[in-house]
Amino acid sequence: MTHVMTEPFENAVRVGAPAGVRQTFVLNNRYGLHARPAALLSRTLRNFNCNVQACCGGELANAKSLMGLLTLAAGYGSQITFIADGPESVRAIDAIAKIFETNFRDAY
């Protein structure tokens, strides 16, 4: 399974993430969240009318920002929770799920 639901997500609440649609994914890319997969995520998420935050290891970043995603330093097996807030939140989380389910295939 590539993703699991989490509710509530205490770290996100503690660091001030917005309430909204949340889903946690396990990073199965053996190289972790490096530049190309992070670029695919940020580029995809920019198309949605919502805010999307990513949380990994207690760090929170703007998921629409390539540099923000890279600062998470998420390695293989890391759990990354995405929190989307806005009109297209569900669609944005669905797009993230598709990217994780294909193991970032479009990033290479």
N, C-alpha and C positions, 0 to 999 in steps of 0.2 A: 504494500500500500504506500502510495507516495504522499498522502496527506492525511491529517487528522484534525478534527474540530477541537477547539479548546474554548471553554467558557466557565468561569471568567478567566481572563488573562491578567493576572495580578501585576506582572512587570509592566505591561503596557499602561495599565491604570496608574501605577506608581509614577511613571515618567511623563504622564500627561498626554497620552495618546487619545485621540478622539474616540468616542463611542461610535459604533457602527458595525458593519459586517466584518467578521474576523475569521480567518482560517489559517491553520498552521500546516506547513509543508516540510517534509524531510528532504534535504538536499542530497540527491543520489548521484550527482555529477562528480566523478572521481577527482576532478581538479577544483571543486568548490565553486563558489560564486566569484569567478574571475571576470575580467573585462568583457568578454563576448557575451556570456550569459546575462551579466548585469545590464549590458547595453540592450539586449533583447527585451528584458523586463521593463527597463525604464522607457524605451522607445514605444513599447506596446501600451504601457499605462498612460502615457501622455495623451492618448486618444480618448480617454474617458473623462467625463465631467464629474470628477470627484477627487478628493484628496486620498492618497494612499501612503500609509506609513508601513515600514518594515521593522520588525523587532527581532533581534537575535542576540542571545547572551546578555540581555539587559540593555543593549544599545538600541536606540531608536533612530531611524533615518527616513528621509523622504524617498519613497520607492520610485518616484518619477525622476529622480536624480541619479545619474550614473555614479558620480562621486559619492553620493550618499549611500548607495548600495555597497560600493566597494569598502566603505569605512566599517561595514559590519564584519568584515574579515571572516565570512562564513565558509567553513571548510566542509569536506565530505561528511555526511551524516548530521550536519547541523540542522536544528529546527528553526525555521523562520516563520514568524507570524506576520501576516499582512492584515492591516486594519484599514478598511475603506469607508469613507464617510462622504455622502453626497448622492445626487440623483442616479448616478450610474455605478454605484458601489457593487451591486450584485454582478453586473456584467464585468467589472474590472476583476473581481475575485475569480469569476469563471475563466477569464483570460489567463490569469496567473495559474490556475489549476491545469489548463491545457498545456501551458509551457512546461510545468513540472511533470505532467504525465508523459510528455514526449521527450523528457530529459534534455530540454534545451536544444533539441535537434536542429532547429532553425538558426542556432547561434554559430554553427560551424560551416 
